[in-house]
Amino acid sequence: MLRPLGYITDFSRLNRRMHNKSFTVDGVVTLVGGRNIGDAYFGAGEEPLFSDLDVMAIGPVVEDVADDFARYWYCKSVSPLQQVLDVPEGEMADRIELPRLPGHNDAMTHRYLRKMESSPFINHLVDGTLPLIWAKTRLLSDDPAKGEGKAKRHSLLPQRLFDIMGSPSERIDIISSYFVPTRAGVAQLLRMVRKG
């Protein structure tokens, strides 16, 4: 009964969300990034286009991404839906209301398909000429214990990023819609700027 009140009074707990997003196919290729699902993310509707960045990766990092997903999926802070909602397992699917999807012959679907057919990215992907950037890759993510407030500071992403960056010789490019450095992070970035 009092559990819902905990979400109202403990905002830091409520705000612990997992933004890790990955889509791994047959252990061969993975897409990681901020991709959400909706017309606004794919240019399918008339509304403004939201921008998301994804990385398609092949090679050893694919297994790293799959292992990281499993690390989160099986961590202690994950609860089965039945434990959160008081609905018997057999009734769960019946209780979920899915939106009615438009048919494949409507104008919006045809407009979207035309955009896809004229997309240079899609054309390169289909004909096998998509230029790839071959680079050393390292997967970083927070310790799942962060969700319980039990992760050690040195295991969290900001500290690990600073450890890897070291002292850049020229520049750092950071692209993230969720990059909000702490005071310590701002201080570290300012030290780098002062060093040139």
VORO-783093 format. One record per residue (C-alpha): residue in one letter; x, y, z. Coordinates in steps of 0.1 Angstrom, whole numbers, padded with zeros to 4 digits, always signed. Layout:
N
aXYZ
...
***
This chain:
196
m+0000+0000+0000
l+0028+0024+0009
r+0050+0013-0020
p+0036+0038-0045
l+0043+0066-0021
g+0080+0057-0021
y+0081+0066-0058
i+0068+0101-0050
t+0091+0108-0021
d+0123+0091-0035
f+0128+0109-0069
s+0163+0096-0073
r+0150+0061-0072
l+0121+0069-0096
n+0146+0085-0120
r+0168+0054-0123
r+0160+0044-0158
m+0180+0021-0181
h+0186+0039-0214
n+0208+0011-0228
k+0193+0001-0261
s+0205-0027-0283
f+0192-0048-0311
t+0214-0079-0317
v+0207-0103-0346
d+0220-0139-0345
g+0251-0128-0326
v+0264-0113-0358
v+0254-0077-0359
t+0242-0053-0333
l+0226-0018-0333
v+0232+0003-0303
g+0222+0038-0295
g+0192+0059-0286
r+0167+0046-0311
n+0131+0049-0300
i+0101+0035-0319
g+0076+0059-0333
d+0067+0078-0365
a+0085+0109-0353
y+0118+0089-0352
f+0115+0075-0387
g+0101+0104-0406
a+0069+0084-0412
g+0045+0111-0401
e+0039+0148-0407
e+0053+0159-0373
p+0088+0171-0369
l+0115+0145-0371
f+0132+0135-0339
s+0169+0127-0342
d+0185+0096-0328
l+0219+0082-0334
d+0226+0045-0337
v+0258+0025-0343
m+0258-0007-0363
a+0286-0029-0352
i+0300-0063-0362
g+0329-0082-0347
p+0338-0091-0311
v+0318-0062-0297
v+0285-0079-0307
e+0291-0106-0281
d+0300-0078-0255
v+0267-0061-0262
a+0247-0094-0259
d+0266-0102-0226
d+0258-0067-0213
f+0221-0071-0221
a+0221-0104-0202
r+0239-0087-0173
y+0210-0063-0170
w+0183-0088-0178
y+0193-0111-0149
c+0204-0085-0123
k+0188-0084-0089
s+0169-0051-0095
v+0148-0065-0123
s+0114-0078-0114
p+0090-0099-0134
l+0060-0080-0145
q+0037-0102-0125
q+0055-0090-0094
v+0049-0054-0102
l+0013-0057-0115
d-0013-0078-0098
v-0024-0096-0129
p-0023-0134-0134
e+0002-0143-0161
g-0024-0158-0184
e-0044-0126-0184
m-0014-0102-0191
a-0016-0103-0229
d-0054-0097-0228
r-0049-0066-0206
i-0024-0049-0229
e-0041-0026-0253
l-0022-0022-0286
p-0029+0007-0309
r-0047-0001-0341
l-0021+0000-0369
p-0029+0015-0402
g-0032-0009-0432
h-0003-0013-0456
n-0022+0005-0483
d-0028+0039-0466
a-0011+0071-0478
m+0013+0074-0449
t+0026+0039-0454
h+0032+0046-0492
r+0049+0079-0484
y+0072+0062-0459
l+0080+0034-0483
r+0089+0059-0510
k+0113+0076-0486
m+0129+0043-0478
e+0133+0034-0515
s+0151+0067-0522
s+0173+0066-0490
p+0210+0064-0499
f+0216+0045-0466
i+0190+0019-0474
n+0202+0015-0510
h+0238+0010-0498
l+0227-0014-0471
v+0207-0035-0496
d+0233-0037-0524
g+0262-0043-0499
t+0281-0011-0506
l+0275+0006-0472
p+0308+0022-0463
l+0319+0009-0429
i+0343+0025-0405
w+0367-0001-0391
a+0377+0010-0356
k+0387-0005-0322
t+0356-0006-0301
r+0350-0008-0264
l+0316-0012-0248
l+0310+0008-0216
s+0279+0007-0195
d+0270+0013-0159
d+0269-0014-0133
p+0233-0027-0130
a+0237-0022-0092
k+0234+0015-0100
g+0196+0009-0101
e+0197-0001-0064
g+0221+0027-0055
k+0248+0001-0047
a+0273+0006-0076
k+0308+0018-0067
r+0316+0052-0082
h+0346+0038-0101
s+0323+0014-0119
l+0300+0041-0133
l+0301+0053-0168
p+0313+0089-0162
q+0344+0078-0143
r+0352+0050-0167
l+0349+0075-0196
f+0373+0099-0180
d+0397+0070-0173
i+0397+0060-0209
m+0399+0096-0223
g+0430+0103-0202
s+0445+0135-0216
p+0433+0140-0251
s+0460+0156-0274
e+0436+0175-0296
r+0399+0173-0290
i+0369+0154-0275
d+0336+0150-0294
i+0307+0141-0271
i+0273+0133-0286
s+0247+0123-0261
s+0212+0136-0253
y+0217+0124-0217
f+0251+0139-0210
v+0247+0159-0179
p+0280+0160-0160
t+0281+0162-0123
r+0302+0190-0106
a+0331+0166-0106
g+0326+0159-0143
v+0325+0196-0151
a+0357+0202-0131
q+0374+0173-0150
l+0363+0188-0183
l+0375+0222-0173
r+0409+0208-0163
m+0412+0193-0198
v+0403+0227-0214
r+0429+0245-0193
k+0456+0220-0204
g+0447+0228-0240
***
